[in-house]
Each structure stands twice: as structure tokens, then as C-alpha cells.
């Protein structure tokens, strides 16, 4: 049974920024015009984090299949995640820190990771609420934490702050 533990983001800040920068360069070499964004708690100052880095790669619908093939040369498919014609998840648990990669078609149903980051960056009360949720699951089962996190993000998706953020396609 996997347990979840959190740390202050500042512990990982330098390594996270360095890793994101190098991964972004690799990804953009393989997928020109991809919008590569650092998302997740390591991208949000003063947040609690598990210490992994989340990267969202946003591409056009036309680029998606080629992007899946290209990313498969760098990362392992995250078999525990959803697979659609507009979303794929990859991972690299051997990387230090570990990587989670979310490939999305711009404007698709699952093109929201960057929005969560932006809402948490712009609204400290949501970040604090999310950190409190994390503290309440410290040392407990990962699956239970993930369920609570999904409920929290469902709530965030209903906020005016989230709804006002527009994708490239919406602009």
C-alpha cells in the first residue's frame, strides 16, 4: 500500500526548475510548437508537494498522434491513467525528481492542468486550502488522497477564477 508524504516546495525548487528546463528543451526538440508548462505543486511557491514534477504538454489535434509517438521514446506510458484521442499520461519514476507528463490537445476536455496552477498561483486561499487537504492525508494511503484531491479540483473547476481562464482556442 502506497503512502503519501508532503514537503515544502522550497526544498525542491532549484532541482524542479532545473529538471523542468532540461525536460522542456528535450520535449520541444521532439515536438516543435508544443506548449510545455510546469504545472503541479513544484510550480507553485510555498506549496506542499510530494516532490515530483508535473509537466503539461499542449499540442494541436493534428500534432497529437506524433506527440504520443515522440514522448514514448522518452518516457514510460502511465498505464494507470486515462487514454483518449486527446490525452495521454507518461512518467519517469527513475528521474530525480520523478516526472509526471500530461499530453493534452489544446482546448480539449482534459486541457486544464495549467488552469489549476494559475488559479492556485493567483488565489492564495485556494493554495492554503489545498495544503491543508494535503496535511490531513500526510502518511495515509495515496488512493484516499487522490480521491480527496479529485474532489478539491472538481470544486476549483466550478470557481469563477477557473472559468475565466481561456485556452488558446477560446481566445
MODELLER restraints for C-alpha pairs under 7 A, 6 or more apart:
rsr = mdl.restraints
at = mdl.atoms
rsr.add(forms.Gaussian(group=physical.xy_distance, feature=features.Distance(at['CA:1:A'], at['CA:141:A']), mean=6.86, stdev=0.5))
rsr.add(forms.Gaussian(group=physical.xy_distance, feature=features.Distance(at['CA:2:A'], at['CA:141:A']), mean=5.88, stdev=0.5))
rsr.add(forms.Gaussian(group=physical.xy_distance, feature=features.Distance(at['CA:2:A'], at['CA:142:A']), mean=5.63, stdev=0.5))
rsr.add(forms.Gaussian(group=physical.xy_distance, feature=features.Distance(at['CA:3:A'], at['CA:139:A']), mean=5.52, stdev=0.5))
rsr.add(forms.Gaussian(group=physical.xy_distance, feature=features.Distance(at['CA:3:A'], at['CA:140:A']), mean=5.23, stdev=0.5))
rsr.add(forms.Gaussian(group=physical.xy_distance, feature=features.Distance(at['CA:3:A'], at['CA:141:A']), mean=4.55, stdev=0.5))
rsr.add(forms.Gaussian(group=physical.xy_distance, feature=features.Distance(at['CA:3:A'], at['CA:142:A']), mean=5.09, stdev=0.5))
rsr.add(forms.Gaussian(group=physical.xy_distance, feature=features.Distance(at['CA:4:A'], at['CA:138:A']), mean=5.99, stdev=0.5))
rsr.add(forms.Gaussian(group=physical.xy_distance, feature=features.Distance(at['CA:4:A'], at['CA:139:A']), mean=5.22, stdev=0.5))
rsr.add(forms.Gaussian(group=physical.xy_distance, feature=features.Distance(at['CA:4:A'], at['CA:140:A']), mean=5.84, stdev=0.5))
rsr.add(forms.Gaussian(group=physical.xy_distance, feature=features.Distance(at['CA:4:A'], at['CA:141:A']), mean=6.16, stdev=0.5))
rsr.add(forms.Gaussian(group=physical.xy_distance, feature=features.Distance(at['CA:4:A'], at['CA:142:A']), mean=5.10, stdev=0.5))
rsr.add(forms.Gaussian(group=physical.xy_distance, feature=features.Distance(at['CA:5:A'], at['CA:50:A']), mean=5.91, stdev=0.5))
rsr.add(forms.Gaussian(group=physical.xy_distance, feature=features.Distance(at['CA:5:A'], at['CA:138:A']), mean=5.26, stdev=0.5))
rsr.add(forms.Gaussian(group=physical.xy_distance, feature=features.Distance(at['CA:5:A'], at['CA:139:A']), mean=5.46, stdev=0.5))
rsr.add(forms.Gaussian(group=physical.xy_distance, feature=features.Distance(at['CA:6:A'], at['CA:48:A']), mean=5.76, stdev=0.5))
rsr.add(forms.Gaussian(group=physical.xy_distance, feature=features.Distance(at['CA:6:A'], at['CA:49:A']), mean=5.06, stdev=0.5))
rsr.add(forms.Gaussian(group=physical.xy_distance, feature=features.Distance(at['CA:6:A'], at['CA:50:A']), mean=4.64, stdev=0.5))
rsr.add(forms.Gaussian(group=physical.xy_distance, feature=features.Distance(at['CA:6:A'], at['CA:138:A']), mean=6.59, stdev=0.5))
rsr.add(forms.Gaussian(group=physical.xy_distance, feature=features.Distance(at['CA:7:A'], at['CA:48:A']), mean=5.27, stdev=0.5))
rsr.add(forms.Gaussian(group=physical.xy_distance, feature=features.Distance(at['CA:7:A'], at['CA:49:A']), mean=5.34, stdev=0.5))
rsr.add(forms.Gaussian(group=physical.xy_distance, feature=features.Distance(at['CA:7:A'], at['CA:50:A']), mean=6.25, stdev=0.5))
rsr.add(forms.Gaussian(group=physical.xy_distance, feature=features.Distance(at['CA:7:A'], at['CA:51:A']), mean=6.96, stdev=0.5))
rsr.add(forms.Gaussian(group=physical.xy_distance, feature=features.Distance(at['CA:8:A'], at['CA:46:A']), mean=6.56, stdev=0.5))
rsr.add(forms.Gaussian(group=physical.xy_distance, feature=features.Distance(at['CA:8:A'], at['CA:47:A']), mean=6.00, stdev=0.5))
rsr.add(forms.Gaussian(group=physical.xy_distance, feature=features.Distance(at['CA:8:A'], at['CA:48:A']), mean=4.61, stdev=0.5))
rsr.add(forms.Gaussian(group=physical.xy_distance, feature=features.Distance(at['CA:8:A'], at['CA:49:A']), mean=6.23, stdev=0.5))
rsr.add(forms.Gaussian(group=physical.xy_distance, feature=features.Distance(at['CA:9:A'], at['CA:42:A']), mean=5.56, stdev=0.5))
rsr.add(forms.Gaussian(group=physical.xy_distance, feature=features.Distance(at['CA:9:A'], at['CA:45:A']), mean=6.61, stdev=0.5))
rsr.add(forms.Gaussian(group=physical.xy_distance, feature=features.Distance(at['CA:9:A'], at['CA:46:A']), mean=5.84, stdev=0.5))
rsr.add(forms.Gaussian(group=physical.xy_distance, feature=features.Distance(at['CA:9:A'], at['CA:47:A']), mean=5.29, stdev=0.5))
rsr.add(forms.Gaussian(group=physical.xy_distance, feature=features.Distance(at['CA:9:A'], at['CA:48:A']), mean=5.47, stdev=0.5))
rsr.add(forms.Gaussian(group=physical.xy_distance, feature=features.Distance(at['CA:9:A'], at['CA:49:A']), mean=5.68, stdev=0.5))
rsr.add(forms.Gaussian(group=physical.xy_distance, feature=features.Distance(at['CA:10:A'], at['CA:46:A']), mean=6.62, stdev=0.5))
rsr.add(forms.Gaussian(group=physical.xy_distance, feature=features.Distance(at['CA:12:A'], at['CA:51:A']), mean=6.49, stdev=0.5))
rsr.add(forms.Gaussian(group=physical.xy_distance, feature=features.Distance(at['CA:13:A'], at['CA:42:A']), mean=6.59, stdev=0.5))
rsr.add(forms.Gaussian(group=physical.xy_distance, feature=features.Distance(at['CA:16:A'], at['CA:42:A']), mean=6.55, stdev=0.5))
rsr.add(forms.Gaussian(group=physical.xy_distance, feature=features.Distance(at['CA:16:A'], at['CA:53:A']), mean=6.45, stdev=0.5))
rsr.add(forms.Gaussian(group=physical.xy_distance, feature=features.Distance(at['CA:20:A'], at['CA:38:A']), mean=6.61, stdev=0.5))
rsr.add(forms.Gaussian(group=physical.xy_distance, feature=features.Distance(at['CA:24:A'], at['CA:36:A']), mean=6.13, stdev=0.5))
rsr.add(forms.Gaussian(group=physical.xy_distance, feature=features.Distance(at['CA:28:A'], at['CA:34:A']), mean=6.24, stdev=0.5))
rsr.add(forms.Gaussian(group=physical.xy_distance, feature=features.Distance(at['CA:30:A'], at['CA:70:A']), mean=6.22, stdev=0.5))
rsr.add(forms.Gaussian(group=physical.xy_distance, feature=features.Distance(at['CA:31:A'], at['CA:67:A']), mean=6.23, stdev=0.5))
rsr.add(forms.Gaussian(group=physical.xy_distance, feature=features.Distance(at['CA:34:A'], at['CA:57:A']), mean=6.37, stdev=0.5))
rsr.add(forms.Gaussian(group=physical.xy_distance, feature=features.Distance(at['CA:34:A'], at['CA:58:A']), mean=5.83, stdev=0.5))
rsr.add(forms.Gaussian(group=physical.xy_distance, feature=features.Distance(at['CA:34:A'], at['CA:59:A']), mean=5.26, stdev=0.5))
rsr.add(forms.Gaussian(group=physical.xy_distance, feature=features.Distance(at['CA:35:A'], at['CA:57:A']), mean=5.65, stdev=0.5))
rsr.add(forms.Gaussian(group=physical.xy_distance, feature=features.Distance(at['CA:35:A'], at['CA:58:A']), mean=4.92, stdev=0.5))
rsr.add(forms.Gaussian(group=physical.xy_distance, feature=features.Distance(at['CA:35:A'], at['CA:59:A']), mean=6.53, stdev=0.5))
rsr.add(forms.Gaussian(group=physical.xy_distance, feature=features.Distance(at['CA:36:A'], at['CA:55:A']), mean=6.93, stdev=0.5))
rsr.add(forms.Gaussian(group=physical.xy_distance, feature=features.Distance(at['CA:36:A'], at['CA:56:A']), mean=5.89, stdev=0.5))
rsr.add(forms.Gaussian(group=physical.xy_distance, feature=features.Distance(at['CA:36:A'], at['CA:57:A']), mean=4.58, stdev=0.5))
rsr.add(forms.Gaussian(group=physical.xy_distance, feature=features.Distance(at['CA:36:A'], at['CA:58:A']), mean=6.42, stdev=0.5))
rsr.add(forms.Gaussian(group=physical.xy_distance, feature=features.Distance(at['CA:37:A'], at['CA:55:A']), mean=5.64, stdev=0.5))
rsr.add(forms.Gaussian(group=physical.xy_distance, feature=features.Distance(at['CA:37:A'], at['CA:56:A']), mean=5.19, stdev=0.5))
rsr.add(forms.Gaussian(group=physical.xy_distance, feature=features.Distance(at['CA:37:A'], at['CA:57:A']), mean=6.38, stdev=0.5))
rsr.add(forms.Gaussian(group=physical.xy_distance, feature=features.Distance(at['CA:38:A'], at['CA:54:A']), mean=6.22, stdev=0.5))
rsr.add(forms.Gaussian(group=physical.xy_distance, feature=features.Distance(at['CA:38:A'], at['CA:55:A']), mean=4.79, stdev=0.5))
rsr.add(forms.Gaussian(group=physical.xy_distance, feature=features.Distance(at['CA:38:A'], at['CA:56:A']), mean=6.50, stdev=0.5))
rsr.add(forms.Gaussian(group=physical.xy_distance, feature=features.Distance(at['CA:39:A'], at['CA:54:A']), mean=5.31, stdev=0.5))
rsr.add(forms.Gaussian(group=physical.xy_distance, feature=features.Distance(at['CA:39:A'], at['CA:55:A']), mean=5.49, stdev=0.5))
rsr.add(forms.Gaussian(group=physical.xy_distance, feature=features.Distance(at['CA:39:A'], at['CA:56:A']), mean=6.43, stdev=0.5))
rsr.add(forms.Gaussian(group=physical.xy_distance, feature=features.Distance(at['CA:39:A'], at['CA:113:A']), mean=6.47, stdev=0.5))
rsr.add(forms.Gaussian(group=physical.xy_distance, feature=features.Distance(at['CA:39:A'], at['CA:114:A']), mean=5.90, stdev=0.5))
rsr.add(forms.Gaussian(group=physical.xy_distance, feature=features.Distance(at['CA:39:A'], at['CA:117:A']), mean=5.75, stdev=0.5))
rsr.add(forms.Gaussian(group=physical.xy_distance, feature=features.Distance(at['CA:40:A'], at['CA:53:A']), mean=6.83, stdev=0.5))
rsr.add(forms.Gaussian(group=physical.xy_distance, feature=features.Distance(at['CA:40:A'], at['CA:54:A']), mean=5.30, stdev=0.5))
rsr.add(forms.Gaussian(group=physical.xy_distance, feature=features.Distance(at['CA:40:A'], at['CA:117:A']), mean=6.29, stdev=0.5))
rsr.add(forms.Gaussian(group=physical.xy_distance, feature=features.Distance(at['CA:41:A'], at['CA:47:A']), mean=5.86, stdev=0.5))
rsr.add(forms.Gaussian(group=physical.xy_distance, feature=features.Distance(at['CA:41:A'], at['CA:48:A']), mean=6.63, stdev=0.5))
rsr.add(forms.Gaussian(group=physical.xy_distance, feature=features.Distance(at['CA:41:A'], at['CA:49:A']), mean=5.39, stdev=0.5))
rsr.add(forms.Gaussian(group=physical.xy_distance, feature=features.Distance(at['CA:42:A'], at['CA:49:A']), mean=6.36, stdev=0.5))
rsr.add(forms.Gaussian(group=physical.xy_distance, feature=features.Distance(at['CA:42:A'], at['CA:53:A']), mean=6.21, stdev=0.5))
rsr.add(forms.Gaussian(group=physical.xy_distance, feature=features.Distance(at['CA:44:A'], at['CA:121:A']), mean=6.11, stdev=0.5))
rsr.add(forms.Gaussian(group=physical.xy_distance, feature=features.Distance(at['CA:47:A'], at['CA:127:A']), mean=6.97, stdev=0.5))
rsr.add(forms.Gaussian(group=physical.xy_distance, feature=features.Distance(at['CA:47:A'], at['CA:131:A']), mean=6.57, stdev=0.5))
rsr.add(forms.Gaussian(group=physical.xy_distance, feature=features.Distance(at['CA:48:A'], at['CA:131:A']), mean=5.82, stdev=0.5))
rsr.add(forms.Gaussian(group=physical.xy_distance, feature=features.Distance(at['CA:51:A'], at['CA:97:A']), mean=6.59, stdev=0.5))
rsr.add(forms.Gaussian(group=physical.xy_distance, feature=features.Distance(at['CA:52:A'], at['CA:97:A']), mean=5.41, stdev=0.5))
rsr.add(forms.Gaussian(group=physical.xy_distance, feature=features.Distance(at['CA:52:A'], at['CA:98:A']), mean=4.85, stdev=0.5))
rsr.add(forms.Gaussian(group=physical.xy_distance, feature=features.Distance(at['CA:52:A'], at['CA:99:A']), mean=5.79, stdev=0.5))
rsr.add(forms.Gaussian(group=physical.xy_distance, feature=features.Distance(at['CA:53:A'], at['CA:97:A']), mean=6.67, stdev=0.5))
rsr.add(forms.Gaussian(group=physical.xy_distance, feature=features.Distance(at['CA:53:A'], at['CA:98:A']), mean=6.26, stdev=0.5))
rsr.add(forms.Gaussian(group=physical.xy_distance, feature=features.Distance(at['CA:53:A'], at['CA:99:A']), mean=4.94, stdev=0.5))
rsr.add(forms.Gaussian(group=physical.xy_distance, feature=features.Distance(at['CA:53:A'], at['CA:100:A']), mean=6.12, stdev=0.5))
rsr.add(forms.Gaussian(group=physical.xy_distance, feature=features.Distance(at['CA:54:A'], at['CA:99:A']), mean=5.96, stdev=0.5))
rsr.add(forms.Gaussian(group=physical.xy_distance, feature=features.Distance(at['CA:54:A'], at['CA:100:A']), mean=4.70, stdev=0.5))
rsr.add(forms.Gaussian(group=physical.xy_distance, feature=features.Distance(at['CA:54:A'], at['CA:101:A']), mean=5.87, stdev=0.5))
rsr.add(forms.Gaussian(group=physical.xy_distance, feature=features.Distance(at['CA:55:A'], at['CA:100:A']), mean=6.25, stdev=0.5))
rsr.add(forms.Gaussian(group=physical.xy_distance, feature=features.Distance(at['CA:55:A'], at['CA:101:A']), mean=4.89, stdev=0.5))
rsr.add(forms.Gaussian(group=physical.xy_distance, feature=features.Distance(at['CA:55:A'], at['CA:102:A']), mean=6.21, stdev=0.5))
rsr.add(forms.Gaussian(group=physical.xy_distance, feature=features.Distance(at['CA:56:A'], at['CA:101:A']), mean=5.88, stdev=0.5))
rsr.add(forms.Gaussian(group=physical.xy_distance, feature=features.Distance(at['CA:56:A'], at['CA:102:A']), mean=4.72, stdev=0.5))
rsr.add(forms.Gaussian(group=physical.xy_distance, feature=features.Distance(at['CA:56:A'], at['CA:103:A']), mean=5.89, stdev=0.5))
rsr.add(forms.Gaussian(group=physical.xy_distance, feature=features.Distance(at['CA:56:A'], at['CA:113:A']), mean=6.79, stdev=0.5))
rsr.add(forms.Gaussian(group=physical.xy_distance, feature=features.Distance(at['CA:57:A'], at['CA:102:A']), mean=6.11, stdev=0.5))
rsr.add(forms.Gaussian(group=physical.xy_distance, feature=features.Distance(at['CA:57:A'], at['CA:103:A']), mean=4.73, stdev=0.5))
rsr.add(forms.Gaussian(group=physical.xy_distance, feature=features.Distance(at['CA:57:A'], at['CA:104:A']), mean=6.20, stdev=0.5))
rsr.add(forms.Gaussian(group=physical.xy_distance, feature=features.Distance(at['CA:58:A'], at['CA:103:A']), mean=6.04, stdev=0.5))
rsr.add(forms.Gaussian(group=physical.xy_distance, feature=features.Distance(at['CA:58:A'], at['CA:104:A']), mean=5.03, stdev=0.5))
rsr.add(forms.Gaussian(group=physical.xy_distance, feature=features.Distance(at['CA:58:A'], at['CA:105:A']), mean=5.66, stdev=0.5))
rsr.add(forms.Gaussian(group=physical.xy_distance, feature=features.Distance(at['CA:58:A'], at['CA:106:A']), mean=5.50, stdev=0.5))
rsr.add(forms.Gaussian(group=physical.xy_distance, feature=features.Distance(at['CA:59:A'], at['CA:104:A']), mean=6.37, stdev=0.5))
rsr.add(forms.Gaussian(group=physical.xy_distance, feature=features.Distance(at['CA:59:A'], at['CA:105:A']), mean=5.04, stdev=0.5))
rsr.add(forms.Gaussian(group=physical.xy_distance, feature=features.Distance(at['CA:59:A'], at['CA:106:A']), mean=5.68, stdev=0.5))
rsr.add(forms.Gaussian(group=physical.xy_distance, feature=features.Distance(at['CA:60:A'], at['CA:105:A']), mean=5.39, stdev=0.5))
rsr.add(forms.Gaussian(group=physical.xy_distance, feature=features.Distance(at['CA:60:A'], at['CA:106:A']), mean=5.74, stdev=0.5))
rsr.add(forms.Gaussian(group=physical.xy_distance, feature=features.Distance(at['CA:61:A'], at['CA:105:A']), mean=5.48, stdev=0.5))
rsr.add(forms.Gaussian(group=physical.xy_distance, feature=features.Distance(at['CA:64:A'], at['CA:86:A']), mean=7.00, stdev=0.5))
rsr.add(forms.Gaussian(group=physical.xy_distance, feature=features.Distance(at['CA:64:A'], at['CA:105:A']), mean=6.63, stdev=0.5))
rsr.add(forms.Gaussian(group=physical.xy_distance, feature=features.Distance(at['CA:75:A'], at['CA:90:A']), mean=5.86, stdev=0.5))
rsr.add(forms.Gaussian(group=physical.xy_distance, feature=features.Distance(at['CA:75:A'], at['CA:91:A']), mean=5.69, stdev=0.5))
rsr.add(forms.Gaussian(group=physical.xy_distance, feature=features.Distance(at['CA:75:A'], at['CA:92:A']), mean=5.72, stdev=0.5))
rsr.add(forms.Gaussian(group=physical.xy_distance, feature=features.Distance(at['CA:76:A'], at['CA:90:A']), mean=5.48, stdev=0.5))
rsr.add(forms.Gaussian(group=physical.xy_distance, feature=features.Distance(at['CA:76:A'], at['CA:91:A']), mean=5.35, stdev=0.5))
rsr.add(forms.Gaussian(group=physical.xy_distance, feature=features.Distance(at['CA:76:A'], at['CA:92:A']), mean=6.20, stdev=0.5))
rsr.add(forms.Gaussian(group=physical.xy_distance, feature=features.Distance(at['CA:77:A'], at['CA:89:A']), mean=6.25, stdev=0.5))
rsr.add(forms.Gaussian(group=physical.xy_distance, feature=features.Distance(at['CA:77:A'], at['CA:90:A']), mean=4.36, stdev=0.5))
rsr.add(forms.Gaussian(group=physical.xy_distance, feature=features.Distance(at['CA:77:A'], at['CA:91:A']), mean=6.27, stdev=0.5))
rsr.add(forms.Gaussian(group=physical.xy_distance, feature=features.Distance(at['CA:78:A'], at['CA:89:A']), mean=5.30, stdev=0.5))
rsr.add(forms.Gaussian(group=physical.xy_distance, feature=features.Distance(at['CA:78:A'], at['CA:90:A']), mean=4.65, stdev=0.5))
rsr.add(forms.Gaussian(group=physical.xy_distance, feature=features.Distance(at['CA:78:A'], at['CA:91:A']), mean=5.75, stdev=0.5))
rsr.add(forms.Gaussian(group=physical.xy_distance, feature=features.Distance(at['CA:81:A'], at['CA:89:A']), mean=6.29, stdev=0.5))
rsr.add(forms.Gaussian(group=physical.xy_distance, feature=features.Distance(at['CA:82:A'], at['CA:88:A']), mean=6.87, stdev=0.5))
rsr.add(forms.Gaussian(group=physical.xy_distance, feature=features.Distance(at['CA:86:A'], at['CA:104:A']), mean=5.61, stdev=0.5))
rsr.add(forms.Gaussian(group=physical.xy_distance, feature=features.Distance(at['CA:86:A'], at['CA:105:A']), mean=5.08, stdev=0.5))
rsr.add(forms.Gaussian(group=physical.xy_distance, feature=features.Distance(at['CA:86:A'], at['CA:108:A']), mean=6.60, stdev=0.5))
rsr.add(forms.Gaussian(group=physical.xy_distance, feature=features.Distance(at['CA:87:A'], at['CA:103:A']), mean=5.54, stdev=0.5))
rsr.add(forms.Gaussian(group=physical.xy_distance, feature=features.Distance(at['CA:87:A'], at['CA:104:A']), mean=4.69, stdev=0.5))
rsr.add(forms.Gaussian(group=physical.xy_distance, feature=features.Distance(at['CA:87:A'], at['CA:105:A']), mean=6.71, stdev=0.5))
rsr.add(forms.Gaussian(group=physical.xy_distance, feature=features.Distance(at['CA:87:A'], at['CA:110:A']), mean=6.79, stdev=0.5))
rsr.add(forms.Gaussian(group=physical.xy_distance, feature=features.Distance(at['CA:88:A'], at['CA:102:A']), mean=6.05, stdev=0.5))
rsr.add(forms.Gaussian(group=physical.xy_distance, feature=features.Distance(at['CA:88:A'], at['CA:103:A']), mean=5.17, stdev=0.5))
rsr.add(forms.Gaussian(group=physical.xy_distance, feature=features.Distance(at['CA:88:A'], at['CA:104:A']), mean=6.84, stdev=0.5))
rsr.add(forms.Gaussian(group=physical.xy_distance, feature=features.Distance(at['CA:89:A'], at['CA:101:A']), mean=5.58, stdev=0.5))
rsr.add(forms.Gaussian(group=physical.xy_distance, feature=features.Distance(at['CA:89:A'], at['CA:102:A']), mean=4.64, stdev=0.5))
rsr.add(forms.Gaussian(group=physical.xy_distance, feature=features.Distance(at['CA:89:A'], at['CA:103:A']), mean=6.13, stdev=0.5))
rsr.add(forms.Gaussian(group=physical.xy_distance, feature=features.Distance(at['CA:90:A'], at['CA:100:A']), mean=6.05, stdev=0.5))
rsr.add(forms.Gaussian(group=physical.xy_distance, feature=features.Distance(at['CA:90:A'], at['CA:101:A']), mean=4.87, stdev=0.5))
rsr.add(forms.Gaussian(group=physical.xy_distance, feature=features.Distance(at['CA:90:A'], at['CA:102:A']), mean=6.47, stdev=0.5))
rsr.add(forms.Gaussian(group=physical.xy_distance, feature=features.Distance(at['CA:91:A'], at['CA:99:A']), mean=5.39, stdev=0.5))
rsr.add(forms.Gaussian(group=physical.xy_distance, feature=features.Distance(at['CA:91:A'], at['CA:100:A']), mean=4.57, stdev=0.5))
rsr.add(forms.Gaussian(group=physical.xy_distance, feature=features.Distance(at['CA:91:A'], at['CA:101:A']), mean=5.75, stdev=0.5))
rsr.add(forms.Gaussian(group=physical.xy_distance, feature=features.Distance(at['CA:92:A'], at['CA:98:A']), mean=5.75, stdev=0.5))
rsr.add(forms.Gaussian(group=physical.xy_distance, feature=features.Distance(at['CA:92:A'], at['CA:99:A']), mean=4.99, stdev=0.5))
rsr.add(forms.Gaussian(group=physical.xy_distance, feature=features.Distance(at['CA:92:A'], at['CA:100:A']), mean=6.70, stdev=0.5))
rsr.add(forms.Gaussian(group=physical.xy_distance, feature=features.Distance(at['CA:93:A'], at['CA:99:A']), mean=6.20, stdev=0.5))
rsr.add(forms.Gaussian(group=physical.xy_distance, feature=features.Distance(at['CA:104:A'], at['CA:110:A']), mean=6.56, stdev=0.5))
rsr.add(forms.Gaussian(group=physical.xy_distance, feature=features.Distance(at['CA:104:A'], at['CA:111:A']), mean=5.55, stdev=0.5))
rsr.add(forms.Gaussian(group=physical.xy_distance, feature=features.Distance(at['CA:105:A'], at['CA:111:A']), mean=6.57, stdev=0.5))
rsr.add(forms.Gaussian(group=physical.xy_distance, feature=features.Distance(at['CA:106:A'], at['CA:167:A']), mean=6.91, stdev=0.5))
rsr.add(forms.Gaussian(group=physical.xy_distance, feature=features.Distance(at['CA:106:A'], at['CA:168:A']), mean=6.88, stdev=0.5))
rsr.add(forms.Gaussian(group=physical.xy_distance, feature=features.Distance(at['CA:106:A'], at['CA:169:A']), mean=6.86, stdev=0.5))
rsr.add(forms.Gaussian(group=physical.xy_distance, feature=features.Distance(at['CA:107:A'], at['CA:167:A']), mean=5.66, stdev=0.5))
rsr.add(forms.Gaussian(group=physical.xy_distance, feature=features.Distance(at['CA:107:A'], at['CA:168:A']), mean=6.97, stdev=0.5))
rsr.add(forms.Gaussian(group=physical.xy_distance, feature=features.Distance(at['CA:107:A'], at['CA:169:A']), mean=5.67, stdev=0.5))
rsr.add(forms.Gaussian(group=physical.xy_distance, feature=features.Distance(at['CA:115:A'], at['CA:162:A']), mean=6.43, stdev=0.5))
rsr.add(forms.Gaussian(group=physical.xy_distance, feature=features.Distance(at['CA:115:A'], at['CA:165:A']), mean=6.66, stdev=0.5))
rsr.add(forms.Gaussian(group=physical.xy_distance, feature=features.Distance(at['CA:119:A'], at['CA:161:A']), mean=6.30, stdev=0.5))
rsr.add(forms.Gaussian(group=physical.xy_distance, feature=features.Distance(at['CA:119:A'], at['CA:162:A']), mean=6.17, stdev=0.5))
rsr.add(forms.Gaussian(group=physical.xy_distance, feature=features.Distance(at['CA:120:A'], at['CA:126:A']), mean=5.81, stdev=0.5))
rsr.add(forms.Gaussian(group=physical.xy_distance, feature=features.Distance(at['CA:120:A'], at['CA:127:A']), mean=5.12, stdev=0.5))
rsr.add(forms.Gaussian(group=physical.xy_distance, feature=features.Distance(at['CA:137:A'], at['CA:145:A']), mean=5.97, stdev=0.5))
rsr.add(forms.Gaussian(group=physical.xy_distance, feature=features.Distance(at['CA:156:A'], at['CA:162:A']), mean=6.58, stdev=0.5))
rsr.add(forms.Gaussian(group=physical.xy_distance, feature=features.Distance(at['CA:157:A'], at['CA:163:A']), mean=6.92, stdev=0.5))
